[in-house]
Amino acid sequence: MDCGHRQGRHQAAIATVRLPVNDRVLIAGAGPVGLVAAAHLARGGVPVTVFEEGADLSEESRASTFHPPTLDMLDDLGAAKPLIVQGLIAPAFQYRTKKHGLLAQFDFDAIADATRHPYRVQCEQSKLTRILADGLRGNPCFDLQFDARVTGLKQDGAGVEVTLDRRGASETHRGRYLIGADGASSVVRRALGVEFEGFTWPDRLLVVSTPFDFHAVIPGLTAVNYVADPERWYFLLQIPGLWRVMFLVNEDASDERVQTREFAQSLMAGVIPGISNYEIDHITLYKVHQRVAKSFREGRAFLIGDAAHINNPLGGMGMNGGIHDAVNLAARLCAVWRGEKPEAELGRYDKQRRLVTLEYIQKTTIQNKKNLESSGDEFRQNLLAIKADPARTREYLLRVSMIASLARAEELG
Ligand SMILES: Cc1cc2nc3c(=O)[nH]c(=O)nc-3n(C[C@H](O)[C@H](O)[C@H](O)COP(=O)(O)OP(=O)(O)OC[C@H]3O[C@@H](n4cnc5c(N)ncnc54)[C@H](O)[C@@H]3O)c2cc1C
């Protein structure tokens, strides 16, 4: 395979060479995180093959919030502009309580000097995977194979051998490195024998989507809203054409029961007094976990995204953190591949990203959940104090935007 036609900003630095067929980076999983890693590698002139178990890219509606530094990273891959075109720009977000209404609004203007995108973008993750795959079409360094389920692996000092199931037939493929971006139930993580430490909440997350126009009934509403309440908190997230309302469900009702329209309507009736019987497009139920892989690297195999860490969706940090993993790892792999950095450089991926995941993503998302379900006074006072102090507002926005987590990763060396 000829990957000699290089693209991107590293063009001048890379010599044109013919590579043996198996001299590639293999990636398990064509979700948003696997494809960001693939885009970074292929644009850096590193040949990459992505194995995806599905027959096509997933259309599942999960993540919908992209944070400012993630947009900066996607912009470097040519993917931010098309994402913004397909999504909604959210220059601010709000906290409300059912009892007090609007508590505080935070505007990203306060961190406009720290990012090229001082706003969140509300857009489904399936739009991003499509944009990335389309952008890579025709790149000789990029190969995406569907119906290719990774089932196992073994590695030696020179490479990794992956076994695949392709419509019932078994195949093996060899690469120089393997990236496991195969989601929460990662086969790669299991095959490496890496523990997924943490816990699963007893509550489940119910996502109800509706075309109902909440702007018409809540004046000044922003596209991202967290509504605290000790009995039934929820958050309201707008994407083009729809609002997604997310509730935690902790009653004894079965999974089947909570996914009925009747149950969803009963929760929706608590959102705006006097409004019920919403038009409902989707009802989806998720388990909620807080888990981090004990190691993000074993030899020549790496874990990124949900394969490495999962968390509750409060704050929108799962996919964003995964994309930060992908960029961190892919940049190091590019440098090692081109001989600019020694192999030891790859150790910094595990060191930086694992600690930041524990210190920021896990801590913040657990605290966000506690805040929204607290009786409210301490959380309310704290939020109002942050809002009243420009220095604390800025520090808070840097933290919730995950810019602080990226700075901390750098500090770790
Ligand atoms: C309701 C909800 C809302 C969320 N909102 C947000 C949000 O706003 N912001 C945010 O940052 N995060 C959010 N998240 C989390 C986010 O969805 C995940 O973190 C994100 O999908 C992780 O991306 P990934 O590429 O690592 O894994 P996935 O999206 O799970 O992709 C994994 C891919 O690997 C493939 N695969 C799996 N096993 C194999 C195998 N053995 N071989 C080959 N391919 C395989 C799968 O088919 C899939 O295509 C939300 C999650 C939920 C449930």
Ligand as a Chemical Component Dictionary entry (heavy atoms), coordinates in Angstrom:
data_LIG
# 
_chem_comp.id                   LIG 
_chem_comp.type                 NON-POLYMER 
_chem_comp.pdbx_formal_charge   0 
_chem_comp.three_letter_code    LIG 
# 
loop_
_chem_comp_atom.comp_id 
_chem_comp_atom.atom_id 
_chem_comp_atom.alt_atom_id 
_chem_comp_atom.type_symbol 
_chem_comp_atom.charge 
_chem_comp_atom.model_Cartn_x 
_chem_comp_atom.model_Cartn_y 
_chem_comp_atom.model_Cartn_z 
_chem_comp_atom.pdbx_ordinal 
LIG C1  C1  C 0 -27.480 9.825  26.702 1  
LIG C2  C2  C 0 -26.024 10.109 26.567 2  
LIG C3  C3  C 0 -25.624 11.411 26.351 3  
LIG C4  C4  C 0 -24.276 11.711 26.234 4  
LIG N1  N1  N 0 -23.924 13.005 26.040 5  
LIG C5  C5  C 0 -22.623 13.320 25.943 6  
LIG C6  C6  C 0 -22.244 14.651 25.657 7  
LIG O1  O1  O 0 -23.075 15.528 25.456 8  
LIG N2  N2  N 0 -20.922 14.924 25.548 9  
LIG C7  C7  C 0 -19.979 13.957 25.717 10 
LIG O2  O2  O 0 -18.779 14.281 25.660 11 
LIG N3  N3  N 0 -20.311 12.669 25.929 12 
LIG C8  C8  C 0 -21.604 12.322 26.036 13 
LIG N4  N4  N 0 -21.978 11.027 26.190 14 
LIG C9  C9  C 0 -20.941 9.975  26.149 15 
LIG C10 C10 C 0 -20.585 9.626  24.688 16 
LIG O3  O3  O 0 -21.718 9.164  23.994 17 
LIG C11 C11 C 0 -19.483 8.575  24.650 18 
LIG O4  O4  O 0 -18.453 8.974  25.516 19 
LIG C12 C12 C 0 -18.944 8.403  23.223 20 
LIG O5  O5  O 0 -19.869 7.732  22.396 21 
LIG C13 C13 C 0 -17.633 7.602  23.242 22 
LIG O6  O6  O 0 -17.156 7.460  21.928 23 
LIG P1  P1  P 0 -16.243 6.204  21.529 24 
LIG O7  O7  O 0 -15.884 6.412  20.112 25 
LIG O8  O8  O 0 -15.177 6.019  22.548 26 
LIG O9  O9  O 0 -17.185 4.927  21.717 27 
LIG P2  P2  P 0 -18.516 4.546  20.927 28 
LIG O10 O10 O 0 -19.262 5.766  20.532 29 
LIG O11 O11 O 0 -19.203 3.541  21.767 30 
LIG O12 O12 O 0 -17.987 3.867  19.591 31 
LIG C14 C14 C 0 -17.392 2.601  19.620 32 
LIG C15 C15 C 0 -17.426 2.022  18.206 33 
LIG O13 O13 O 0 -16.741 0.772  18.216 34 
LIG C16 C16 C 0 -17.523 -0.216 17.567 35 
LIG N5  N5  N 0 -17.150 -1.500 18.182 36 
LIG C17 C17 C 0 -17.491 -1.975 19.403 37 
LIG N6  N6  N 0 -16.898 -3.177 19.613 38 
LIG C18 C18 C 0 -16.174 -3.448 18.506 39 
LIG C19 C19 C 0 -15.321 -4.526 18.133 40 
LIG N7  N7  N 0 -15.098 -5.568 18.961 41 
LIG N8  N8  N 0 -14.717 -4.506 16.919 42 
LIG C20 C20 C 0 -14.915 -3.449 16.065 43 
LIG N9  N9  N 0 -15.726 -2.396 16.384 44 
LIG C21 C21 C 0 -16.330 -2.381 17.582 45 
LIG C22 C22 C 0 -18.966 0.206  17.820 46 
LIG O14 O14 O 0 -19.836 -0.354 16.842 47 
LIG C23 C23 C 0 -18.857 1.723  17.721 48 
LIG O15 O15 O 0 -18.989 2.172  16.391 49 
LIG C24 C24 C 0 -23.304 10.682 26.315 50 
LIG C25 C25 C 0 -23.710 9.372  26.512 51 
LIG C26 C26 C 0 -25.051 9.089  26.636 52 
LIG C27 C27 C 0 -25.472 7.665  26.855 53 
# 
loop_
_chem_comp_bond.comp_id 
_chem_comp_bond.atom_id_1 
_chem_comp_bond.atom_id_2 
_chem_comp_bond.value_order 
_chem_comp_bond.pdbx_ordinal 
LIG C1  C2  SING 1  
LIG C2  C3  SING 2  
LIG C2  C26 DOUB 3  
LIG C3  C4  DOUB 4  
LIG C4  N1  SING 5  
LIG C4  C24 SING 6  
LIG N1  C5  DOUB 7  
LIG C5  C6  SING 8  
LIG C5  C8  SING 9  
LIG C6  O1  DOUB 10 
LIG C6  N2  SING 11 
LIG N2  C7  SING 12 
LIG C7  O2  DOUB 13 
LIG C7  N3  SING 14 
LIG N3  C8  DOUB 15 
LIG C8  N4  SING 16 
LIG N4  C9  SING 17 
LIG N4  C24 SING 18 
LIG C9  C10 SING 19 
LIG C10 O3  SING 20 
LIG C10 C11 SING 21 
LIG C11 O4  SING 22 
LIG C11 C12 SING 23 
LIG C12 O5  SING 24 
LIG C12 C13 SING 25 
LIG C13 O6  SING 26 
LIG O6  P1  SING 27 
LIG P1  O7  DOUB 28 
LIG P1  O8  SING 29 
LIG P1  O9  SING 30 
LIG O9  P2  SING 31 
LIG P2  O10 DOUB 32 
LIG P2  O11 SING 33 
LIG P2  O12 SING 34 
LIG O12 C14 SING 35 
LIG C14 C15 SING 36 
LIG C15 O13 SING 37 
LIG C15 C23 SING 38 
LIG O13 C16 SING 39 
LIG C16 N5  SING 40 
LIG C16 C22 SING 41 
LIG N5  C17 SING 42 
LIG N5  C21 SING 43 
LIG C17 N6  DOUB 44 
LIG N6  C18 SING 45 
LIG C18 C19 SING 46 
LIG C18 C21 DOUB 47 
LIG C19 N7  SING 48 
LIG C19 N8  DOUB 49 
LIG N8  C20 SING 50 
LIG C20 N9  DOUB 51 
LIG N9  C21 SING 52 
LIG C22 O14 SING 53 
LIG C22 C23 SING 54 
LIG C23 O15 SING 55 
LIG C24 C25 DOUB 56 
LIG C25 C26 SING 57 
LIG C26 C27 SING 58 
# 
